Amino acid sequence: MDETVAEYIRRTVLKMPRDEIKMMLQKWGFLSEAQLQTLNFHQIKENISQEVVQLCEENSADIKQAAVLDIIYNHIYQNKRMWSVYQMKKTGDELEYFDLKEFKKKFKRNLRSALKNVTITFREYEDNAIWIRVAWGTPYRKPNQYKPSYVVYHSQTPYVFISASVLKSNLPLLCQALMVASNYHDIREMELRGHSLNSLKDIVFKRYSQNFESYCPKPLQERTVEPESVDLRITEENRSEKERIQRLNREVYGDGPQPILEFAQYMLETMFKSDLKMDVLDKKEPFRCLVKFSSPHLLESLKSLAPAGMAGAPLSPLLTCITQKARNCFRIRDKKGLFPESFVSP
């Protein structure tokens, strides 16, 4: 076994929590159950990693096997990486039969035609997700296994989740290979990125409970109030108001948890209105400014504003449509006022 492969396996094992090493090695499937029984998982991780490397040497592990182990680790700890969402587009709406073998073949051929020194590894998961790991090299250097790019592609969908390496110059090659392999004609980065891969999937696949329903308040109706105790009336009004807020919140956000986002950025473009006689504004130009929101869990924070009494109910649709706007990659810029520019999750 090559020394670089041995060192990479050793470092990959060292990243794992000690009580999860055995589980990840079992998922890897490269070492037999009899070999795993010889490992002492109660010693320090450095000794465990050395023993794992020795067993891998007996099995003549190569870089592709080591890359599979790295995929398993990153699949379990996917929130350690920053993910960007890309949306692909076809000229028509026709559905095509997806052939995984053909997809792999076309992806490898296209990428290696542009750059020979790359290590490409695939692994399929139960939710139709194809994990692709690409370690990049140069025409004169072997691939750097410590700075790979990760791609998560769900077949029969136009969405791709990419965690790029430091070498951003290789991103166009990666996108081109994805389009060719999946038979799409265009790919663009959406205004949606973050560490929580599952939350990003929930947003683009619409797997969350937010309803995005607009609320039209009914006009107030006059009513006759019977004489009663002031304290009881206040209590009743407070109870009714809380029930109204809870109902409106449920209509907009649903009952389930919201996807994890921590940052939203808007561009505000509006016109001042003033008395023509006063002529406050010399130039009739729109007022533009940048508005930013941030929170460890932005959507849940917005959801809690009205129940906490910090905002009226219902919230403005401009705040409740964040995830809906983020999905709209192929869109025309909204000139009416407030619109999302970018979204980041933790």
NORLINNOR-V123362 format. One record per backbone hydrogen bond with DSSP energy under -0.5 kcal/mol. CO is the residue of the C=O (numbers start at 1). NH is the residue of the N-H. E is the energy in kcal/mol with one decimal. If there is no record, write none. Layout:
{{CO/NH/E} {CO/NH/E}}
This chain:
{{2/6/-2.2} {3/7/-2.4} {4/8/-1.9} {5/9/-2.4} {6/10/-2.2} {7/11/-2.4} {8/12/-2.2} {9/13/-2.3} {10/14/-2.0} {11/15/-1.2} {12/16/-0.7} {13/16/-1.0} {17/20/-2.2} {17/21/-0.7} {18/21/-0.9} {20/24/-2.2} {21/25/-2.5} {22/26/-2.1} {23/27/-2.0} {24/28/-2.0} {25/29/-1.8} {32/36/-2.2} {33/37/-1.7} {34/38/-0.7} {35/38/-0.9} {36/39/-1.2} {39/41/-0.8} {40/43/-0.9} {44/48/-1.8} {45/49/-3.0} {46/50/-1.7} {47/51/-2.0} {48/52/-2.4} {49/53/-2.2} {50/54/-1.9} {51/55/-2.0} {52/56/-2.2} {53/57/-2.1} {54/58/-1.5} {55/59/-1.3} {56/61/-1.9} {57/60/-0.9} {62/66/-1.9} {63/67/-2.3} {64/68/-1.7} {65/69/-1.6} {66/70/-1.7} {67/71/-2.1} {68/72/-2.2} {69/73/-2.0} {70/74/-2.4} {71/75/-2.5} {72/76/-1.7} {73/77/-2.6} {75/78/-0.7} {77/80/-1.4} {78/81/-1.5} {81/83/-0.6} {83/194/-2.7} {84/162/-2.8} {85/190/-3.0} {86/160/-2.6} {87/188/-2.1} {89/185/-2.5} {89/186/-1.2} {97/99/-0.6} {98/100/-0.6} {99/103/-2.4} {100/104/-2.5} {101/105/-2.3} {102/106/-2.6} {103/107/-2.4} {104/108/-2.5} {105/109/-2.4} {106/110/-2.3} {107/111/-2.2} {108/112/-2.7} {109/113/-1.3} {110/114/-0.7} {111/114/-0.7} {111/115/-1.9} {116/118/-1.9} {117/137/-1.3} {118/120/-0.6} {119/135/-2.3} {121/133/-2.8} {123/131/-2.9} {125/128/-1.1} {128/155/-1.4} {129/125/-2.1} {129/131/-0.6} {130/132/-0.5} {130/153/-2.3} {131/123/-1.7} {132/134/-0.5} {132/151/-2.5} {133/121/-2.3} {134/136/-0.5} {134/149/-3.0} {135/119/-2.1} {136/144/-3.0} {138/141/-0.7} {141/138/-1.6} {143/145/-0.9} {144/147/-1.2} {149/134/-2.7} {150/163/-3.1} {151/132/-3.1} {151/153/-0.5} {152/161/-2.4} {153/130/-2.8} {153/155/-0.6} {154/157/-1.2} {158/88/-3.3} {159/154/-0.9} {160/86/-3.2} {160/162/-0.5} {161/152/-2.8} {162/84/-2.6} {162/164/-0.6} {163/150/-2.6} {166/168/-1.8} {167/170/-1.6} {168/171/-1.4} {170/174/-1.9} {171/175/-2.6} {172/176/-2.3} {173/177/-2.1} {174/178/-1.9} {175/179/-2.3} {176/180/-2.3} {177/181/-2.3} {178/182/-2.0} {179/183/-0.8} {179/184/-2.2} {180/183/-0.5} {186/89/-2.3} {188/87/-2.8} {190/192/-1.7} {192/85/-2.0} {193/345/-2.6} {194/83/-3.0} {195/197/-1.4} {196/200/-1.9} {197/201/-2.2} {198/202/-2.3} {199/203/-1.9} {200/204/-2.2} {201/205/-2.6} {202/207/-2.7} {203/206/-0.8} {214/216/-0.5} {215/217/-0.7} {223/225/-0.5} {224/226/-0.6} {229/233/-2.0} {230/234/-2.4} {231/235/-2.3} {232/236/-2.3} {233/237/-2.5} {234/238/-2.5} {235/239/-2.2} {236/240/-2.6} {237/241/-2.4} {238/242/-2.3} {239/243/-2.2} {240/244/-2.3} {241/245/-2.5} {242/246/-2.5} {243/247/-2.2} {244/248/-2.6} {245/249/-2.6} {246/250/-2.1} {247/251/-2.0} {248/252/-1.8} {249/253/-3.1} {249/254/-0.5} {250/254/-1.5} {252/211/-2.4} {252/212/-1.3} {257/209/-0.5} {259/261/-0.7} {261/298/-3.9} {262/295/-2.1} {263/344/-2.3} {264/293/-2.8} {265/341/-3.6} {265/342/-1.1} {266/268/-0.5} {266/291/-2.4} {267/269/-0.5} {267/339/-0.9} {268/289/-1.8} {270/287/-4.0} {272/274/-0.5} {275/278/-0.5} {275/279/-1.8} {280/282/-0.6} {283/285/-1.8} {287/270/-2.2} {289/268/-3.0} {291/266/-3.2} {293/264/-2.3} {295/298/-0.6} {297/301/-2.1} {298/302/-2.6} {299/303/-2.2} {300/304/-1.4} {301/305/-0.5} {302/305/-1.0} {302/306/-0.6} {303/307/-0.5} {304/308/-1.6} {305/310/-2.4} {305/311/-0.8} {306/309/-1.7} {316/319/-2.1} {316/320/-1.4} {317/321/-1.2} {319/322/-0.7} {321/325/-2.7} {322/326/-2.1} {323/327/-1.3} {324/328/-0.7} {325/328/-0.8} {327/329/-1.9} {329/331/-1.6} {339/267/-1.6} {342/265/-2.0} {343/193/-1.4} {344/262/-2.3} {344/263/-2.1} {345/195/-0.6}}
